[in-house]
Amino acid sequence: MNTHASVKDAVRIIAGIGNFVDEFIDLRHDLHRHPELAFKEERTSSRVASLLAGWGYEVSTGLAGTGVIGTLRRGDGKTLGIRADMDALPIDERPGLSYASVHPGVMHACGHDGHTTILLAAARYLAERGTIAGTLNLIFQPAEEIGAGAKKMISERLFERFPCDAVFGLHNWPGVQEAQFGFVEGAAMASVDQAVIRVVGKGGHGAEPHNTVDPVLAAAHIVTALQSVVARNVDPRDMAVVTVGSIHGGAASNVIPDSVELKLTVRTYRPDLRAELQRRIPALARAQAESFGATAEVHYRLGFPSVINHPAETSFARQVAQRSFGRAAVEEDFRPRTASEDFAFMLEARPGSYVFVGNGESAPLHSPLYDFNDAIIAPAAAYWVALAETYLNAS
């Protein structure tokens, strides 16, 4: 796949976006002020649809409820999809921003307001000044945070209705230099699954433990034993994380409860290891519980798979960044992240790549102190323009 984007092209694009970037910073602040949870992004999707229509895009709404597709056709040729996520998180924002969330308990703590704004800025430039030969589908997806939006869009025939020869997505990343791009070939983000383990024993008085089957003790040993799955069942050269994030059981210090509930998340990169963890964790929990005379009921729920970037498309995406912004704009040793993303489903359906862009020294994602860095809107939007023009104009 040939790339023709150049530094000269990037200068042209950034200068063009610079003419209206302040409008998009205002838009980002507006989206931040009015966050909406998964599948409730009605105000956001309405704004997105209205803007796209005003720039001449064919606009389709209602996919996965609040999803929006903006299509720009410029003759025959290849088809390209670029995706942005729109939903917020159930987090109380720390006060301080002039554009802080007006909805208590809901905030854009992952930068989806920024991702939406970046793609809209690119959309305007491409409609007004872009040079593409083919069809561009801009995908504004709901419900990424709960891992349901991409899968629902695909089940509702996203790629049949809006064909894409390749699909690309982007996420900001705190701690990476502002506007520096990161690329990972292969597994770029982890799969994520959840398990609920209910340890059932026999409750009783804390003064007479010999007359009980203590599920708290059994649960404690299960928590410890679960770490042996990673330590002794996973190749040290691979990655797996088993996190027990919640333990609930009992209400009084002198009463042994009947049951204890554990909630886990499980992450890894490799599909075969994911399957092995799905087998090993329930087996270990049951065996540990039985060793104390208790039982373990395990409900294991698959979430979404690893984000696995396709080699050719990732190489192409990297080359666009290098030729547009110079090699110094690309983080040479950008490593896979253990967080998860439902863009994984799109990459299972179509070739493509998930790109990272530095947010600078900000609070981490999902923090009540997090804020998207407005300084990366213009360069990230310029990157999308360069990628779209290069991909759709390539022979």
Secondary structure, DSSP 4 states (H G I P E B T S, - for coil): ------HHHHHHHHHHHHTTHHHHHHHHHHHHHS---TT--HHHHHHHHHHHHHTT-EEEEEETTTEEEEEEEESSSEEEEEEEE---BS-PPPS--TT--SSTT-B--SSHHHHHHHHHHHHHHHHHH---SEEEEEEEES-TTTT-HHHHHHHTTHHHHS--SEEEEEEEETTSPTT-EE--SEEEE-EEEEEEEEEE-B-EETT-GGGSB-HHHHHHHHHHHHHHHHHHHS-TTS-EEEEEEEEE--SSTTEE-SEEEEEEEEEES-HHHHHHHHHHHHHHHHHHHHHTT-EEEEEEEEEE--EEE-HHHHHHHHHHHHHHH-GGGB-TT---BSS--THHHHHHHS-EEEEEEE--S-PPTT-TT----GGGHHHHHHHHHHHHHHHHH--
